[in-house]
Amino acid sequence: MIGADETPTNRTAHLTQELLLLPHSLGNSPMTQRSLLIPAIAILATTFLIPAFAVEPATGDKPAPDPKRFAVEIDAFRQWDRKNSWPADAVLFAGSSSIRMWPTRESFPDLQVINRGFGGAQIPDMLHYYDNVIKPYAPRVIVFYCGDNDIADGRSVNHVVDDFSTFLNRVRKDFPKSHLIYIPAKPSIARWNLWPRMHEANNRIKAMTERDALLTFADTDVVLLGDDGKPQKNLFLNDGLHLNDTGYEKWTSVLRPLIDAAMK
């Protein structure tokens, strides 16, 4: 008898054992044995063996959070845009808090810079608010940082890569001549346990640059690591997640030549 609380693996083992003993209880007729045993094996395979060996869904496939949580921040952008004009052929910095907290105007004083970062953003949020934070500005260059929060919130690597691909396709459709510079998810002290997944997502997005001449991968992740291969504490705020001024100087040193090349 199979208990209701047994796992599929245990139920499979028990049924297999019972099937092996089944011929002894069917009598000596080979025809009888075959006529009953073969259907029983088929039932076992379809009911238990296939689910037991089926590929499990990817862990971490958490649904994206409600983008309306950023309604106040997005409305502030709309209000600013109603009262101000923005420069043509600007460099648009877009993404999460690592963009919002970056003193982009001071870091790139000779460039026409627009900053549209909002803290906690994930790539699905950027897609949802694309018409508010990307499309109006027709930027010449987009510097994009997003994906860090996605993985920290439980999104799978596949989801992050697919979401970025969707974002990239929208940019390509609207601005076929604009250059997109992707800043990879950073190795941080607070999220060091998630770095293997972030690094995998980074590498998969980096591979896209081989097929897109207007997509550049900025190696901003490696400059945050010390000789021991771990994040340098002196580059982060006390929260171990966000960069301090020295950390942003590191990023700026990597981005500057990439932006200059993209602007030519």
N, C-alpha and C positions, 0 to 999 in steps of 0.2 A: 504494500500500500504506500502511495506517495503522499507525503504530508503537504498541506496547503502552504506551509511556511518555508518550504524548501526552495533553494535557488534553482535556476534553469540548469546549471551545471550538475547539481546533485540529482535533479529529476532525470536528467539524461543518463547519468551513470546507473541509477536504479532501473530505469526502463531497459537499458541495454542488458543489464544482468537478467532481468525477467525474460527478455526476448531470447537470450541464450539458453535459458532453461525451458522455453516454450515447447521445443520439439519433443521433449520427454513427456509432456502432458498431452500431446496430440495423438498419441498412438503410434503404431508402426507404419502407417500408410504414408509413403513419400508424397503422394498426391495431396493428401490432407494437410500434411505439414507445409508443403509449398503454397497451397492455396490460402492458408491462413497466415503464414509467416511473412510472406512478401508484402501484403498490404500493411501488416503491423510495422514492418521496418520503414515503409514509406511514411506512415503516420509519425513515427519517431523522428525521421529526418526532417520532415516539414514543420513539425510542431516544436521540436526542441533543439535538434542539432543545428539547423540553420540560424535560429536566433542566437544560439550560444556562440557561433563563430562569426556572426555579423559584425561589421565594423561599427563601433560605438560612435555617436555623434561627437564632434569636436567639443572638448570642454572649453568653457569660457565664452560660449556664444550667447552672451547676455544681450537682450534687446537694448537698443539705444534709449537713453532717457528722454523725457519730454523736452523739446527745445523751447517751449514757452517759458521755461525757468529763466531765460535770458531776455524776456520781453522788455524789461526796464533798460538794460544795456543797449539793446538794438534800437529802442525808441530814442535814446540819447544820441545815437549815431544819426538817426533820421532828422532829429531836431537840428543838429549841427549842420547837416547837409542842406537843410532848407535855408539856413542863414548865411552859408558860406559857399564859395566856389572852390573847386579843387584844381590843382595844376594838371595840365595835359602831360602825357607820357611820364606819369609819376611812378615811383617805386612804392608798391603797396605791400605793407607788412600785415599779414592776416594769420589768425590762429588763436591759440589759448593764452593763458596768463604769461607764459614766457615771452610772448609778443607784446602783450599789454604792458608789462613791467619794463620792457626794453626801452631805454631813452633813445629811440631811433633818430629823432630830430638832432639831438646832440652828437650821436654817434656818426651820423652822416650829414653834417651841416651844409654841405655843398649840393646835396641832392633834394629833389622835390619828393618828400616822403609823406605818405599817408599811413597811419597806424589804425588798424581795425582788429585789435586783439581783445578778447573778452575772456575773463578767467573761468576755467573749468570747461571750456569748449571742447567738444569732440568733433570728429569729421562729419558725422551726421548733422550736427548743429550748423557747421559751415555750409553744408548742402541746403539745409532748410532756409538759412538766411542769406544764401548766395546772392539773391537779387538786391539785398541791402548792403552787404559788406564787400562784395567783389564786383559785380556787374556795373554799377553806376560809374565807376572810376576809369574804366578802359585803361588799365595800367600798362605801362611798357614792360615792367618787371613785377612779378609777384613773389614775395618771400613768404613761404608758408611753413608754419610749425603747428602740427596737430597730429594726434595719434598716441601721445604719451598718456593722456587721461583716458583714452578709449581702453587701452590694455589694463590700466589700473582699475577701471570700472568693471572689468570682466569680459570685455570684448575679445574675440579670438583674433589671432594673427590674420587669418583668412578674411575676416570681416574688415579689419583695418586696411588691408591691402586693396580689397575690393572697393571700399568706400573711397579711398584715395584715387583709385582708377576712375571712379565715377566723377569725382571732383575734377580730375585732370581732363577728362573728356569734355566736361562742360566748359572749362577754360579754353580748350582747343576749339570748340565750336564757336564761342563768342569772340575770342581773341586769338585767332590763328597765328599771329605774329608776335604775341607776347611771350616772354621768357619766364618760366617758373623755376624758382630755386627752392628745393625742398630741404628744410632743416630736419634732420632725423630726430626721433625720440632720444632724449638725452639720458646718459647714465647718471643717475642721481643717488645720493646716499639714502634718501627716504624710500626709494623704489628699487634698490639694488637687487632685491629678490626677483623682480620682474624683468631685469635686464636681458636674460636669454631670449624671452619672447619679443621684447622690443628690438633687440639686435636682429632677430630673424625678420621681423617686419621691415626694418631698415634695409637689410640686404635685398629683400625682394623688391622694394621700391627702387633701390639703387639700380637693380637690373633693368628697370624700365628705361633708364637713361640711354641704354644702348640702342633703343628703338625710337628715341625721340630727341632730336638735336636741340630742342628748345626746353628740355628738362635737365636741370643740373642738380646733382646731389652734393650738398655742402658737408664736408667732413668736420662738422662741429662737435661730433660725439667724441672723437679721439683726443681732442685738445683738452677735454675735461678729465682725462684719466692720467693718473700718476705712473711712476715707474713700476708700481706694483699691480698695475692694470685696474685699479679701483678709482672711483671719483675722488678728486682732490677737495678736501674739506674747505680749503681757503678760497674756493671759487663759489661757495654756496652760502645762502642765508642760513639763519639758525634752524629753519625748518628742514634743511637738508634736501629740499626739493627745488627751490627757485634760485636762480643765479644772483650773485651780488655784482657790484660794479666791476670787479676784476674778472668775474666769469663772463660778463657781457663784453668786456674788452677782448677776451679770447674769441668770442663769437664774431665780433666786429672785424677782427683781423682776418678771419677766414672768409667772411662775406664780402668784404670790400673788393678784393680783386675779381670775385665772381660777378658782382653787380656791375663793376666797370666793364667787364668783358661783355656782359649781356646788353649794356647800353650802347655799345658801338654799332 
